[in-house]
Amino acid sequence: MGRTSLTATEGRPGVVELEELAFELREKLLQLCGTYEGAVHIGGDLSAADIFTALFEYGMNVDPADIANPKRDRFVLSKGHAAVCMYIAMAIRGFLSYDEIVRTYGQLDSAYGMHPCKVQLPGVEASTGSLGHGLPIAVGMALSARGRGDEHRVFCLLGDGETGEGSVWEAVMAARSNRLGNLVAFVDRNRQLMTSFAEERVVFEPYPDKWRAFGWNVVEVDGHDMSQLVAALDALPASDTDTPTVIVAETVKGKGVDFMERNLAWHAGSLSPADLERALEALNASREKETV
Ligand SMILES: Cc1ncc(C[n+]2csc(CCOP(=O)(O)OP(=O)(O)O)c2C)c(N)n1
């Protein structure tokens, strides 16, 4: 693909094109899930696919041809188990090679581990996987940018289950205390954890109000509606303002594949050739339903 532009906003894809790119991301995820012998965190990858697409293709000021540019926006994947979704989104944007991901994913010494490693993979901004650590890292990055007078934003993607970790709320409080308007968190609110539905284990609701109580600017969107994701990104306050923003994206775990949607069995798994065919058919059918 290789769209390159660190600062230009013109030339960014529109909503229909973004939807196509999100479809491509889901298709490539399923293909990988059918190739890799171990388990892929496919449920939470599919729930976050639209968010990844909106960020890497539209919202973030990044350039695959200039990955170390100090003015680039930073992205921290706090729900690190969705690494392969990030790798493929980055491949579609031109940062990485999809073929290389498929060839080496999850193998010993591969740069493409189940959780992202910034030492192994240039372009990845933080090594994550232990839940509850990504937002604290993002707060540090945003604070550092402030200290240097830099104007870029720091984006961070969390799982809703992950926000049961106490360290998340320490970071939420620190972000507001330090007036980090350059920090933007997304929560993939798919209402599922690893082996249970979220509210069965933790009382999250009234969820957006909890962020509001900590002084954040809270935006609620349908995390599968590309026009809402784009509107939320367009409406972000300037990075030199005082209030950090959280975009609570209501999503469906397994989105796009009917037999995976809201199914606890598909937090992680792999696809036999027959299941892959069934999953791709389901994905195509869901796209047709949405475009009718
Ligand atoms: C500290 C920590 N505890 C447990 C895990 C194992 N784990 C991986 S994914 C997951 C469920 C996370 O749920 P959520 O954040 O909602 O992610 P999603 O449903 O979007 O995949 C758990 C418990 C982990 N990675 N880190």
PDBQT file of the ligand as one rigid body, heavy atoms in Angstrom, charges set to zero:
ROOT
HETATM    1  C1  LIG A 301      -1.631  -9.079  33.801  1.00  0.00    +0.000 C 
HETATM    2  C2  LIG A 301      -2.271 -10.076  32.881  1.00  0.00    +0.000 A 
HETATM    3  N1  LIG A 301      -3.137 -10.978  33.389  1.00  0.00    +0.000 NA
HETATM    4  C3  LIG A 301      -3.714 -11.897  32.571  1.00  0.00    +0.000 A 
HETATM    5  C4  LIG A 301      -3.407 -11.930  31.230  1.00  0.00    +0.000 A 
HETATM    6  C5  LIG A 301      -4.041 -12.994  30.330  1.00  0.00    +0.000 C 
HETATM    7  N2  LIG A 301      -5.072 -12.429  29.448  1.00  0.00    +0.000 N 
HETATM    8  C6  LIG A 301      -4.826 -12.230  28.140  1.00  0.00    +0.000 A 
HETATM    9  S1  LIG A 301      -6.128 -11.578  27.339  1.00  0.00    +0.000 SA
HETATM   10  C7  LIG A 301      -7.064 -11.563  28.746  1.00  0.00    +0.000 A 
HETATM   11  C8  LIG A 301      -8.478 -11.028  28.725  1.00  0.00    +0.000 C 
HETATM   12  C9  LIG A 301      -8.474  -9.559  28.545  1.00  0.00    +0.000 C 
HETATM   13  O1  LIG A 301      -9.767  -9.059  28.339  1.00  0.00    +0.000 OA
HETATM   14  P1  LIG A 301      -9.920  -7.708  27.556  1.00  0.00    +0.000 P 
HETATM   15  O2  LIG A 301      -8.973  -6.705  28.076  1.00  0.00    +0.000 OA
HETATM   16  O3  LIG A 301     -11.356  -7.329  27.610  1.00  0.00    +0.000 OA
HETATM   17  O4  LIG A 301      -9.449  -8.085  26.096  1.00  0.00    +0.000 OA
HETATM   18  P2  LIG A 301     -10.318  -8.543  24.835  1.00  0.00    +0.000 P 
HETATM   19  O5  LIG A 301     -11.586  -9.157  25.342  1.00  0.00    +0.000 OA
HETATM   20  O6  LIG A 301     -10.597  -7.307  24.068  1.00  0.00    +0.000 OA
HETATM   21  O7  LIG A 301      -9.456  -9.496  24.091  1.00  0.00    +0.000 OA
HETATM   22  C10 LIG A 301      -6.349 -12.063  29.820  1.00  0.00    +0.000 A 
HETATM   23  C11 LIG A 301      -6.886 -12.187  31.183  1.00  0.00    +0.000 C 
HETATM   24  C12 LIG A 301      -2.472 -10.984  30.753  1.00  0.00    +0.000 A 
HETATM   25  N3  LIG A 301      -2.122 -10.927  29.465  1.00  0.00    +0.000 N 
HETATM   26  N4  LIG A 301      -1.941 -10.061  31.584  1.00  0.00    +0.000 NA
ENDROOT
TORSDOF 0
